[in-house]
Amino acid sequence: MKVVRGHLWHVPRLAAILWAFSRATPWLPIVRSRSEDLRTLCAVVVKGWVRVVRDPQGVAAFSVCDGAILHALYVHPLRWRQGLGRLLLTQAKSEAPALQLWVLEANLAARQFYLREGFVEVEHGEGMGNDEGLPDIRMIWRNRGSGA
């Protein structure tokens, strides 16, 4: 498996992964139309923020990272617990001395994943900064060897 930069031709598969996650997460409200999702995915791909994990079957996971800010990390539900999220996170960590993200409080699996990967919870929010309006948590990771 390989992490590569996302391209516009990946957008349909990125959207399929995002929508599969939404369907597999019953507590998550749908707040954007599919066309809005597609526009957003195109915009972040063009900015160069997207990394994808490709395997022989194609794109199975992706992340959206702007420098030290990890905006999103999605793995297709059929590929959960196969190391793809860790692969994307390792790649993001290799490019920055520190990372921060907001995770929805209700997303216990993601919170546990980030804690295992060395992130710490530093702030709780009421959902004012996320599209869903759900309580969230800011988490930070620092590379201990970088002095950051």
N, C-alpha and C positions, 0 to 999 in steps of 0.2 A: 504494500500500500504506500501511496505517495501523497504528500501535501504539495499542491501547486496553486498558483494564483488563479482566481476565478476569472472567467471570461463571459461575455454576453451570451454565448451559446450554451453556457451552463444554467442560465436563469430559469428555464422551464423545470429543470431537475431541482434547483434550489427551492423553487416554489412548491414543488411536489413534496419535498422533505419538510418544509415549513407547514404545509397543510396537513400532512400525515401526523406531525407532532400535535397540531391543533385538534385533530380528530381523536388522538390518543390521550388527550388531556381534558377530561370532561369539566373540570372546574374553571378552565380558561375561557373567558368570553371572547367571541369573535367581534372585533371592533373595527376592522378594516375590510374593505372589499378586496376581492382577488385582484382587480386591476390596480388598486393602491399598493398591494403587496408587490406586484410585478414592477410597478414604477419605482418603488423603494429599492427592490433588489437590483434593478438596472442601475440606479444611481450609485449604490455602494460598490457595485462591480466596476463601473467607470472610474470611480475615485481610487480604485486599487486596494480597497479594504478587505476584499473577500479572498479567503483561502478555502480550497476544497480538498477533500480526501477522495482520491480515485482508487478504485480497485478494478479487477477484471470486469465487473458488472457495471462500472461507471461511477458517477459521483454518489457517495453514500453519506456524506456529512459536510458541513461548512461552518466557517466562522466569519465574523465581521469585526475587524479590529482596526481602529484608527490610533496608531501609536500605542499609547499606554491604556487606551480605553477599549475594553472588549465589549462590543455592543450586543453580540449574539454568538451563540454556538449551538448548532442543531445537528443531531444525528437522526437519521431515519429510524423510526421505532423498530423496524425489523432488524436493525443493526445495533441496537442498544447493547451495552456491556461487552463490546468486542474491542475496546481500546481506541476507537476512532476519536472520541472526544479528547482523550488524553493526548493522542497524536497531534490534534489541532492545538491544544493548549501548550504542549511542549514547543511547538513551532512558534507560537505567540510569545512565550517566555524567552525564547532564544533571540528575539528581536527587541526586547525592552527590559530595562533593569527593574521595572515594576509594572504591574497591571492592576486595573480596577474595573469593576463591573457592578451592575445592579441586578439582583436576582429576585424574582417574586417570592415573597415569604412562603406562599403555599407550595412552591416547587421544592419539596423536601429532597427529592433525588438530586436535583442540581445543587442545592446547598451542600449536601453531603459530599458530592463529587468535588466541589471547589474546596471544601475544608480538607479533604484527603489530599488535594493537590497543593496545599500550603497557603491557601487564602485564609484571611481572618475577617470576621464580621466587624465593621467599624461604625456603621450607622444604620438606623432603622428609619424608613420613610413611610408616609401614609399613602403613597401611590400618586403623588402629584406630578412626578416626572415620567410616568409610564403611560402608555396608551390605554391600558386596561383599567387604570385607576385603582389597582390593588396594592396593598401594603408590600413594600419591598425592602431589601437589605443591600447596602453597599458593602462590597468585599474588596480587599486589597491583597495582592501578593507582591512581595519584594524578594529579589534575588539576594540572598544573604552574602554571596561572594562578590557582589558588585559594589558594596558600600552605599547603595541607594537607600 
